């Protein structure tokens, strides 16, 4: 029997795909439609494999595979980026958008073929649909990509295959197949971009903050892989292992990551970072303000743990308590988006690196803070943290930051896109910071009418849509760079679709919702 919630989620994704297709209407949008139909059928094969325990790896429970919503993110992002850059006349990034779309389609096809291949008996109809969609996509890629671009797409696929085999084995129950596609596909693409740019360094070309993001992401992932392999042979909880961890982190950071970044930006990375952070008085004020908010977030953690100690019956933080951090993140990002987006870009990269490093300290029980972090963060666990890693706070940071990092600055000469596209950097604030937070708070406290097949409420969703419309009005008042022209109907439709998707999806909404809102606003 088909799950009603999954069917509604699929309908919402198809609506987004067709909306983008109606705006773009080219060979790649047709490929996206074909991929969506194929992923819809392959998704049910993955769901059946997860229910029967026949999947190759252990995936996160209490959720469906999420293949369809995850499969469409990279292709649609590439398609809308291509259109925006073509309209701006930036050929290099138009081609980059085509590579992103092609890579996303090939990775999604690989996961679908994997599901079809391990399903017994072999599903004939799904095989035929996968073959047709694959033929359409490969034919389009053959006539759209240069030889070097084809090689680049295949390189990302190869990295994705090896990275998936390693990380899904080492980190059981941390991802659904869809989340693995999004996270590991993104990391694979970033790693390939870093290798490509490192081999073709041209002095003075490229923005240092882009290189900073690439090196930081790849650096922390490689650091984690290195220590995971190392601690197979060592007990990570001893003082000797902990000292070795800190020493090797310094060696890898100063001996590998810093020289790598120096090669890319052609200047001392530490001096460049200090000069960048304290370049203007506005940046100094923002840094002081963000430090205060970070201290406030730490205060919430300590206060809630102190309450747990005094109230022995309370083991987990409530939904409303966890949403405190959403409010703090909104208060962090909005001033950065209004006054200095480049500083916000770099600060978010630094924060991501710190979050992942602290998760390594917690996971490996590195002294002196590993056990303390385990105790403090266990209060905020929910059903999505079923694996060995705690990822929800990292997903929250990614959801708020990805619209800032993925914003096509080179295709927006005045620093903003026309119409609804001006709200693209605010996608994380609207979808997660405002929409998801208000939906959870009002839905859990006052919601009575539940959406069919879910625990989410009608009142929570409607309140979330209303709150996001108010947030858009406030952005128009306080951010003079935002000029929506006549895009209000499209914004309302985009916000409504993403809010409904939040009600029906079982994937990590902190990661998925901002990306879909960004796609709709860029279309």
Buried (B, 14 or more C-beta within 10 A) or exposed (E): EEBEBBEBBBEBBBBBBBBBBEBBEBBBBBBBBBBBBBBBBBBBBBBBBBEEEEBBBBBBEEBBBBBBBBBBBBBBBBBBBBBBBBEBEBEEBBBBBBBBBBBBBBBBBBBBBBBBEBBEEEBEEBBEBBEEBBEBBBEBBEEBBEEEBBEBBEBBBEBBBEBBEBBBEBBBBBBBBBBBBBBBBBBBBBBBBBBEBBEEEEEEEBEBBBBBBBBBBBBBBBBBBEBBEBBEEBEBBEEEBBEBBEEBBEEBBEEBBBEBBBEBBBEEBEEBBEEBBEEEEEBEEBBEBBEEBBEEBEEBBEEBBEEBEEEEEEEEBEBEBBBBBBBBBBBBBBBBBBBBBBBBBBBBBEBBBEBBBBBBBBBBBBBEBBBEBBEBBBBBBEEBBBBEBBBBBBBBBBBBBBBBBBBBBBBBEEEBBBBBBBBBBBBBBBBBBBBBBBBBBBBBEEBEEBBEBBEBBBBBBBBBBBBBBEBBEEBBEEBEEBEBEEBEEBBBBBBBBBBBBBBBBBBBBBBBBBBBBBBBBBB
